[in-house]
Amino acid sequence: PGGCLAFFGVVGVAIACVDRFAVVHTLNATLLDIMQNADSLGYSGRYEKLHPVMTQLYDFGLMARIAVGVYWEKLEPEQQQKLTEAFTRMSVATYAARFDGYSGETFEIVSAEKSVRDTMLVKTRLIKSDGSPIALNYLTRPSGGDWRIIDVFLDARFSELARLRADYTAVIKRQGFDSLLSTIEAKIAGMQNQ
């Protein structure tokens, strides 16, 4: 967080910055744990360990709303809830499927930078066993007294939420809500069976 202190220059804001690091630090520690125990946990064990942590650290309600864009307001409250639940399960399933082994990787938090509309971009790297880094940046925002993740940028430039929004709005526009929900459920099932 030293770079964060230098960036903000005032103690009050710097303390808030450390909190933003804490969200990503907790996620990284959880990911490292499931990677190191991936084989004994299996997919379902990784999912069970990730679910409570990710639902605490991510604002899945906001992310689901952003993912369907203008169609969110056209959904009934029950549909919005179903979508948020499916989006949450799909997000956790994606991590449980991707972080399925360990060969000496480590995580490193690089910096935090102020971003648009009261958000903070926390830059991290997954260091592979050969020393090569993969950039994973997390966009965080204040929510109920805590900081929560609202987007992930792979290789520092590809927004997961933007990709999902393109996919989801295309499906909901052409085929409707039920088809979108079926598409998400099919993806979850596919990850469970890998």
Sequence and secondary structure as in RCSB ss.txt:
>XXXX:A:sequence
PGGCLAFFGVVGVAIACVDRFAVVHTLNATLLDIMQNADSLGYSGRYEKLHPVMTQLYDFGLMARIAVGVYWEKL
EPEQQQKLTEAFTRMSVATYAARFDGYSGETFEIVSAEKSVRDTMLVKTRLIKSDGSPIALNYLTRPSGGDWRII
DVFLDARFSELARLRADYTAVIKRQGFDSLLSTIEAKIAGMQNQ
>XXXX:A:secstr
 HHHHHHH SHHHHHHHHHHHHHHHHHHHHHHHHHHTHHHHHHHHHHHHHHHHHHHHB HHHHHHHHHGGGGGGS
 HHHHHHHHHHHHHHHHHHHHHHS   SS EEEEEEEEE STT EEEEEEEE TTS EEEEEEEEEEETTEEEEE
EEEETTTEEHHHHHHHHHHHHHHHH HHHHHHHHHHHHHHHHT 
